[in-house]
């Protein structure tokens, strides 16, 4: 039987050499000033989203009433 073909793998020395070549992140000094982040312009909400939101709100209200009713029954 013959030995399986050898697969080239990086040696430990090669890996350490590559890792040493990577630059470490430079810490950014905190200056105490806050950078203003611009808010995106408001966009119109699609009508189907509003309908879905109303449907979910009604469902939550129903659940709230069921919970309150169950608590009163106790």
Phi and psi restraints in degrees (range 20) as a CNS / XPLOR table:
assign (resid 1 and name C) (resid 2 and name N)
       (resid 2 and name CA) (resid 2 and name C) 1.0 -101.5 20.0 2
assign (resid 2 and name N) (resid 2 and name CA)
       (resid 2 and name C) (resid 3 and name N) 1.0 155.5 20.0 2
assign (resid 2 and name C) (resid 3 and name N)
       (resid 3 and name CA) (resid 3 and name C) 1.0 -72.1 20.0 2
assign (resid 3 and name N) (resid 3 and name CA)
       (resid 3 and name C) (resid 4 and name N) 1.0 147.4 20.0 2
assign (resid 3 and name C) (resid 4 and name N)
       (resid 4 and name CA) (resid 4 and name C) 1.0 -64.3 20.0 2
assign (resid 4 and name N) (resid 4 and name CA)
       (resid 4 and name C) (resid 5 and name N) 1.0 153.9 20.0 2
assign (resid 4 and name C) (resid 5 and name N)
       (resid 5 and name CA) (resid 5 and name C) 1.0 -62.3 20.0 2
assign (resid 5 and name N) (resid 5 and name CA)
       (resid 5 and name C) (resid 6 and name N) 1.0 144.6 20.0 2
assign (resid 5 and name C) (resid 6 and name N)
       (resid 6 and name CA) (resid 6 and name C) 1.0 -82.9 20.0 2
assign (resid 6 and name N) (resid 6 and name CA)
       (resid 6 and name C) (resid 7 and name N) 1.0 133.3 20.0 2
assign (resid 6 and name C) (resid 7 and name N)
       (resid 7 and name CA) (resid 7 and name C) 1.0 -98.0 20.0 2
assign (resid 7 and name N) (resid 7 and name CA)
       (resid 7 and name C) (resid 8 and name N) 1.0 133.1 20.0 2
assign (resid 7 and name C) (resid 8 and name N)
       (resid 8 and name CA) (resid 8 and name C) 1.0 -73.2 20.0 2
assign (resid 8 and name N) (resid 8 and name CA)
       (resid 8 and name C) (resid 9 and name N) 1.0 123.8 20.0 2
assign (resid 8 and name C) (resid 9 and name N)
       (resid 9 and name CA) (resid 9 and name C) 1.0 -126.4 20.0 2
assign (resid 9 and name N) (resid 9 and name CA)
       (resid 9 and name C) (resid 10 and name N) 1.0 148.9 20.0 2
assign (resid 9 and name C) (resid 10 and name N)
       (resid 10 and name CA) (resid 10 and name C) 1.0 -69.7 20.0 2
assign (resid 10 and name N) (resid 10 and name CA)
       (resid 10 and name C) (resid 11 and name N) 1.0 139.8 20.0 2
assign (resid 10 and name C) (resid 11 and name N)
       (resid 11 and name CA) (resid 11 and name C) 1.0 -78.4 20.0 2
assign (resid 11 and name N) (resid 11 and name CA)
       (resid 11 and name C) (resid 12 and name N) 1.0 165.7 20.0 2
assign (resid 11 and name C) (resid 12 and name N)
       (resid 12 and name CA) (resid 12 and name C) 1.0 -59.0 20.0 2
assign (resid 12 and name N) (resid 12 and name CA)
       (resid 12 and name C) (resid 13 and name N) 1.0 -39.0 20.0 2
assign (resid 12 and name C) (resid 13 and name N)
       (resid 13 and name CA) (resid 13 and name C) 1.0 -63.5 20.0 2
assign (resid 13 and name N) (resid 13 and name CA)
       (resid 13 and name C) (resid 14 and name N) 1.0 -40.0 20.0 2
assign (resid 13 and name C) (resid 14 and name N)
       (resid 14 and name CA) (resid 14 and name C) 1.0 -64.6 20.0 2
assign (resid 14 and name N) (resid 14 and name CA)
       (resid 14 and name C) (resid 15 and name N) 1.0 -41.6 20.0 2
assign (resid 14 and name C) (resid 15 and name N)
       (resid 15 and name CA) (resid 15 and name C) 1.0 -64.9 20.0 2
assign (resid 15 and name N) (resid 15 and name CA)
       (resid 15 and name C) (resid 16 and name N) 1.0 -45.0 20.0 2
assign (resid 15 and name C) (resid 16 and name N)
       (resid 16 and name CA) (resid 16 and name C) 1.0 -63.3 20.0 2
assign (resid 16 and name N) (resid 16 and name CA)
       (resid 16 and name C) (resid 17 and name N) 1.0 -38.1 20.0 2
assign (resid 16 and name C) (resid 17 and name N)
       (resid 17 and name CA) (resid 17 and name C) 1.0 -64.9 20.0 2
assign (resid 17 and name N) (resid 17 and name CA)
       (resid 17 and name C) (resid 18 and name N) 1.0 -41.4 20.0 2
assign (resid 17 and name C) (resid 18 and name N)
       (resid 18 and name CA) (resid 18 and name C) 1.0 -65.4 20.0 2
assign (resid 18 and name N) (resid 18 and name CA)
       (resid 18 and name C) (resid 19 and name N) 1.0 -43.2 20.0 2
assign (resid 18 and name C) (resid 19 and name N)
       (resid 19 and name CA) (resid 19 and name C) 1.0 -65.1 20.0 2
assign (resid 19 and name N) (resid 19 and name CA)
       (resid 19 and name C) (resid 20 and name N) 1.0 -36.7 20.0 2
assign (resid 19 and name C) (resid 20 and name N)
       (resid 20 and name CA) (resid 20 and name C) 1.0 -67.6 20.0 2
assign (resid 20 and name N) (resid 20 and name CA)
       (resid 20 and name C) (resid 21 and name N) 1.0 -28.6 20.0 2
assign (resid 20 and name C) (resid 21 and name N)
       (resid 21 and name CA) (resid 21 and name C) 1.0 -75.4 20.0 2
assign (resid 21 and name N) (resid 21 and name CA)
       (resid 21 and name C) (resid 22 and name N) 1.0 -17.5 20.0 2
assign (resid 21 and name C) (resid 22 and name N)
       (resid 22 and name CA) (resid 22 and name C) 1.0 -74.3 20.0 2
assign (resid 22 and name N) (resid 22 and name CA)
       (resid 22 and name C) (resid 23 and name N) 1.0 139.3 20.0 2
assign (resid 22 and name C) (resid 23 and name N)
       (resid 23 and name CA) (resid 23 and name C) 1.0 -83.0 20.0 2
assign (resid 23 and name N) (resid 23 and name CA)
       (resid 23 and name C) (resid 24 and name N) 1.0 137.1 20.0 2
assign (resid 23 and name C) (resid 24 and name N)
       (resid 24 and name CA) (resid 24 and name C) 1.0 -76.4 20.0 2
assign (resid 24 and name N) (resid 24 and name CA)
       (resid 24 and name C) (resid 25 and name N) 1.0 146.3 20.0 2
assign (resid 24 and name C) (resid 25 and name N)
       (resid 25 and name CA) (resid 25 and name C) 1.0 -64.4 20.0 2
assign (resid 25 and name N) (resid 25 and name CA)
       (resid 25 and name C) (resid 26 and name N) 1.0 137.7 20.0 2
assign (resid 25 and name C) (resid 26 and name N)
       (resid 26 and name CA) (resid 26 and name C) 1.0 -88.1 20.0 2
assign (resid 26 and name N) (resid 26 and name CA)
       (resid 26 and name C) (resid 27 and name N) 1.0 125.9 20.0 2
assign (resid 26 and name C) (resid 27 and name N)
       (resid 27 and name CA) (resid 27 and name C) 1.0 -67.8 20.0 2
assign (resid 27 and name N) (resid 27 and name CA)
       (resid 27 and name C) (resid 28 and name N) 1.0 139.9 20.0 2
assign (resid 27 and name C) (resid 28 and name N)
       (resid 28 and name CA) (resid 28 and name C) 1.0 -93.4 20.0 2
assign (resid 28 and name N) (resid 28 and name CA)
       (resid 28 and name C) (resid 29 and name N) 1.0 124.0 20.0 2
assign (resid 28 and name C) (resid 29 and name N)
       (resid 29 and name CA) (resid 29 and name C) 1.0 -68.4 20.0 2
assign (resid 29 and name N) (resid 29 and name CA)
       (resid 29 and name C) (resid 30 and name N) 1.0 141.4 20.0 2
assign (resid 29 and name C) (resid 30 and name N)
       (resid 30 and name CA) (resid 30 and name C) 1.0 -83.9 20.0 2
assign (resid 30 and name N) (resid 30 and name CA)
       (resid 30 and name C) (resid 31 and name N) 1.0 124.2 20.0 2
assign (resid 30 and name C) (resid 31 and name N)
       (resid 31 and name CA) (resid 31 and name C) 1.0 -97.2 20.0 2
assign (resid 31 and name N) (resid 31 and name CA)
       (resid 31 and name C) (resid 32 and name N) 1.0 -9.7 20.0 2
assign (resid 31 and name C) (resid 32 and name N)
       (resid 32 and name CA) (resid 32 and name C) 1.0 88.2 20.0 2
assign (resid 32 and name N) (resid 32 and name CA)
       (resid 32 and name C) (resid 33 and name N) 1.0 -8.8 20.0 2
assign (resid 32 and name C) (resid 33 and name N)
       (resid 33 and name CA) (resid 33 and name C) 1.0 -92.0 20.0 2
assign (resid 33 and name N) (resid 33 and name CA)
       (resid 33 and name C) (resid 34 and name N) 1.0 142.8 20.0 2
assign (resid 33 and name C) (resid 34 and name N)
       (resid 34 and name CA) (resid 34 and name C) 1.0 -98.6 20.0 2
assign (resid 34 and name N) (resid 34 and name CA)
       (resid 34 and name C) (resid 35 and name N) 1.0 137.9 20.0 2
assign (resid 34 and name C) (resid 35 and name N)
       (resid 35 and name CA) (resid 35 and name C) 1.0 -87.4 20.0 2
assign (resid 35 and name N) (resid 35 and name CA)
       (resid 35 and name C) (resid 36 and name N) 1.0 132.5 20.0 2
assign (resid 35 and name C) (resid 36 and name N)
       (resid 36 and name CA) (resid 36 and name C) 1.0 -74.7 20.0 2
assign (resid 36 and name N) (resid 36 and name CA)
       (resid 36 and name C) (resid 37 and name N) 1.0 125.1 20.0 2
assign (resid 36 and name C) (resid 37 and name N)
       (resid 37 and name CA) (resid 37 and name C) 1.0 -100.6 20.0 2
assign (resid 37 and name N) (resid 37 and name CA)
       (resid 37 and name C) (resid 38 and name N) 1.0 118.8 20.0 2
assign (resid 37 and name C) (resid 38 and name N)
       (resid 38 and name CA) (resid 38 and name C) 1.0 -69.4 20.0 2
assign (resid 38 and name N) (resid 38 and name CA)
       (resid 38 and name C) (resid 39 and name N) 1.0 136.1 20.0 2
assign (resid 38 and name C) (resid 39 and name N)
       (resid 39 and name CA) (resid 39 and name C) 1.0 -81.2 20.0 2
assign (resid 39 and name N) (resid 39 and name CA)
       (resid 39 and name C) (resid 40 and name N) 1.0 144.0 20.0 2
assign (resid 39 and name C) (resid 40 and name N)
       (resid 40 and name CA) (resid 40 and name C) 1.0 -69.6 20.0 2
assign (resid 40 and name N) (resid 40 and name CA)
       (resid 40 and name C) (resid 41 and name N) 1.0 152.8 20.0 2
assign (resid 40 and name C) (resid 41 and name N)
       (resid 41 and name CA) (resid 41 and name C) 1.0 -65.7 20.0 2
assign (resid 41 and name N) (resid 41 and name CA)
       (resid 41 and name C) (resid 42 and name N) 1.0 137.7 20.0 2
assign (resid 41 and name C) (resid 42 and name N)
       (resid 42 and name CA) (resid 42 and name C) 1.0 -64.7 20.0 2
assign (resid 42 and name N) (resid 42 and name CA)
       (resid 42 and name C) (resid 43 and name N) 1.0 144.2 20.0 2
assign (resid 42 and name C) (resid 43 and name N)
       (resid 43 and name CA) (resid 43 and name C) 1.0 -119.2 20.0 2
assign (resid 43 and name N) (resid 43 and name CA)
       (resid 43 and name C) (resid 44 and name N) 1.0 157.1 20.0 2
assign (resid 43 and name C) (resid 44 and name N)
       (resid 44 and name CA) (resid 44 and name C) 1.0 -70.9 20.0 2
assign (resid 44 and name N) (resid 44 and name CA)
       (resid 44 and name C) (resid 45 and name N) 1.0 136.0 20.0 2
assign (resid 44 and name C) (resid 45 and name N)
       (resid 45 and name CA) (resid 45 and name C) 1.0 -83.4 20.0 2
assign (resid 45 and name N) (resid 45 and name CA)
       (resid 45 and name C) (resid 46 and name N) 1.0 130.1 20.0 2
assign (resid 45 and name C) (resid 46 and name N)
       (resid 46 and name CA) (resid 46 and name C) 1.0 -60.8 20.0 2
assign (resid 46 and name N) (resid 46 and name CA)
       (resid 46 and name C) (resid 47 and name N) 1.0 142.4 20.0 2
assign (resid 46 and name C) (resid 47 and name N)
       (resid 47 and name CA) (resid 47 and name C) 1.0 -59.3 20.0 2
assign (resid 47 and name N) (resid 47 and name CA)
       (resid 47 and name C) (resid 48 and name N) 1.0 -32.2 20.0 2
assign (resid 47 and name C) (resid 48 and name N)
       (resid 48 and name CA) (resid 48 and name C) 1.0 -67.6 20.0 2
assign (resid 48 and name N) (resid 48 and name CA)
       (resid 48 and name C) (resid 49 and name N) 1.0 -28.9 20.0 2
assign (resid 48 and name C) (resid 49 and name N)
       (resid 49 and name CA) (resid 49 and name C) 1.0 -68.8 20.0 2
assign (resid 49 and name N) (resid 49 and name CA)
       (resid 49 and name C) (resid 50 and name N) 1.0 -40.8 20.0 2
assign (resid 49 and name C) (resid 50 and name N)
       (resid 50 and name CA) (resid 50 and name C) 1.0 -64.2 20.0 2
assign (resid 50 and name N) (resid 50 and name CA)
       (resid 50 and name C) (resid 51 and name N) 1.0 -41.8 20.0 2
assign (resid 50 and name C) (resid 51 and name N)
       (resid 51 and name CA) (resid 51 and name C) 1.0 -62.8 20.0 2
assign (resid 51 and name N) (resid 51 and name CA)
       (resid 51 and name C) (resid 52 and name N) 1.0 -41.5 20.0 2
assign (resid 51 and name C) (resid 52 and name N)
       (resid 52 and name CA) (resid 52 and name C) 1.0 -65.0 20.0 2
assign (resid 52 and name N) (resid 52 and name CA)
       (resid 52 and name C) (resid 53 and name N) 1.0 -41.7 20.0 2
assign (resid 52 and name C) (resid 53 and name N)
       (resid 53 and name CA) (resid 53 and name C) 1.0 -61.9 20.0 2
assign (resid 53 and name N) (resid 53 and name CA)
       (resid 53 and name C) (resid 54 and name N) 1.0 -43.9 20.0 2
assign (resid 53 and name C) (resid 54 and name N)
       (resid 54 and name CA) (resid 54 and name C) 1.0 -61.8 20.0 2
assign (resid 54 and name N) (resid 54 and name CA)
       (resid 54 and name C) (resid 55 and name N) 1.0 -41.2 20.0 2
assign (resid 54 and name C) (resid 55 and name N)
       (resid 55 and name CA) (resid 55 and name C) 1.0 -61.7 20.0 2
assign (resid 55 and name N) (resid 55 and name CA)
       (resid 55 and name C) (resid 56 and name N) 1.0 -43.9 20.0 2
assign (resid 55 and name C) (resid 56 and name N)
       (resid 56 and name CA) (resid 56 and name C) 1.0 -66.9 20.0 2
assign (resid 56 and name N) (resid 56 and name CA)
       (resid 56 and name C) (resid 57 and name N) 1.0 -38.4 20.0 2
assign (resid 56 and name C) (resid 57 and name N)
       (resid 57 and name CA) (resid 57 and name C) 1.0 -63.1 20.0 2
assign (resid 57 and name N) (resid 57 and name CA)
       (resid 57 and name C) (resid 58 and name N) 1.0 -41.7 20.0 2
assign (resid 57 and name C) (resid 58 and name N)
       (resid 58 and name CA) (resid 58 and name C) 1.0 -63.4 20.0 2
assign (resid 58 and name N) (resid 58 and name CA)
       (resid 58 and name C) (resid 59 and name N) 1.0 -40.8 20.0 2
assign (resid 58 and name C) (resid 59 and name N)
       (resid 59 and name CA) (resid 59 and name C) 1.0 -62.7 20.0 2
assign (resid 59 and name N) (resid 59 and name CA)
       (resid 59 and name C) (resid 60 and name N) 1.0 -42.2 20.0 2
assign (resid 59 and name C) (resid 60 and name N)
       (resid 60 and name CA) (resid 60 and name C) 1.0 -65.1 20.0 2
assign (resid 60 and name N) (resid 60 and name CA)
       (resid 60 and name C) (resid 61 and name N) 1.0 -38.3 20.0 2
assign (resid 60 and name C) (resid 61 and name N)
       (resid 61 and name CA) (resid 61 and name C) 1.0 -63.1 20.0 2
assign (resid 61 and name N) (resid 61 and name CA)
       (resid 61 and name C) (resid 62 and name N) 1.0 -41.5 20.0 2
assign (resid 61 and name C) (resid 62 and name N)
       (resid 62 and name CA) (resid 62 and name C) 1.0 -60.5 20.0 2
assign (resid 62 and name N) (resid 62 and name CA)
       (resid 62 and name C) (resid 63 and name N) 1.0 -44.3 20.0 2
assign (resid 62 and name C) (resid 63 and name N)
       (resid 63 and name CA) (resid 63 and name C) 1.0 -64.1 20.0 2
assign (resid 63 and name N) (resid 63 and name CA)
       (resid 63 and name C) (resid 64 and name N) 1.0 -40.7 20.0 2
assign (resid 63 and name C) (resid 64 and name N)
       (resid 64 and name CA) (resid 64 and name C) 1.0 -59.3 20.0 2
assign (resid 64 and name N) (resid 64 and name CA)
       (resid 64 and name C) (resid 65 and name N) 1.0 -45.7 20.0 2
assign (resid 64 and name C) (resid 65 and name N)
       (resid 65 and name CA) (resid 65 and name C) 1.0 -64.8 20.0 2
assign (resid 65 and name N) (resid 65 and name CA)
       (resid 65 and name C) (resid 66 and name N) 1.0 -37.5 20.0 2
assign (resid 65 and name C) (resid 66 and name N)
       (resid 66 and name CA) (resid 66 and name C) 1.0 -64.3 20.0 2
assign (resid 66 and name N) (resid 66 and name CA)
       (resid 66 and name C) (resid 67 and name N) 1.0 -42.3 20.0 2
assign (resid 66 and name C) (resid 67 and name N)
       (resid 67 and name CA) (resid 67 and name C) 1.0 -66.0 20.0 2
assign (resid 67 and name N) (resid 67 and name CA)
       (resid 67 and name C) (resid 68 and name N) 1.0 -45.2 20.0 2
assign (resid 67 and name C) (resid 68 and name N)
       (resid 68 and name CA) (resid 68 and name C) 1.0 -61.5 20.0 2
assign (resid 68 and name N) (resid 68 and name CA)
       (resid 68 and name C) (resid 69 and name N) 1.0 -40.3 20.0 2
assign (resid 68 and name C) (resid 69 and name N)
       (resid 69 and name CA) (resid 69 and name C) 1.0 -64.4 20.0 2
assign (resid 69 and name N) (resid 69 and name CA)
       (resid 69 and name C) (resid 70 and name N) 1.0 -40.1 20.0 2
assign (resid 69 and name C) (resid 70 and name N)
       (resid 70 and name CA) (resid 70 and name C) 1.0 -66.7 20.0 2
assign (resid 70 and name N) (resid 70 and name CA)
       (resid 70 and name C) (resid 71 and name N) 1.0 -37.0 20.0 2
assign (resid 70 and name C) (resid 71 and name N)
       (resid 71 and name CA) (resid 71 and name C) 1.0 -69.6 20.0 2
assign (resid 71 and name N) (resid 71 and name CA)
       (resid 71 and name C) (resid 72 and name N) 1.0 -35.2 20.0 2
assign (resid 71 and name C) (resid 72 and name N)
       (resid 72 and name CA) (resid 72 and name C) 1.0 -69.4 20.0 2
assign (resid 72 and name N) (resid 72 and name CA)
       (resid 72 and name C) (resid 73 and name N) 1.0 -32.5 20.0 2
assign (resid 72 and name C) (resid 73 and name N)
       (resid 73 and name CA) (resid 73 and name C) 1.0 -69.3 20.0 2
assign (resid 73 and name N) (resid 73 and name CA)
       (resid 73 and name C) (resid 74 and name N) 1.0 -23.5 20.0 2
